[in-house]
């Protein structure tokens, strides 16, 4: 027994969706989207706040390690005795690289990257939320 589903569906009446169903579905999608944007903006804002708070000890650590290693003194030679620096540029650059506080520099650059990334994400989410609200009105 072979059944032709194509002919069977031709004979049946098309199904009509209840009135207001599409409006109800769109409203639920909009509510979900606004909730998602608010949640993302809040999380990104909290991340911005935490990164700002953590920047203070990171900069303190970087400053103290710069003072301990003498990196600042070597760096000040550029301004005080530029002729010596350019005469021995290779040795000077190696000395600077040797005294550079890598841990503090990585901490400050990493926190700066997290701060900028989360600030960008928060601003994008807030802009999307405001344009989404404008479209609804």
Secondary structure as UniProt FT lines:
FT   HELIX           5..11
FT   TURN            19..20
FT   HELIX           21..69
FT   HELIX           71..80
FT   HELIX           82..87
FT   HELIX           89..99
FT   HELIX           102..136
//
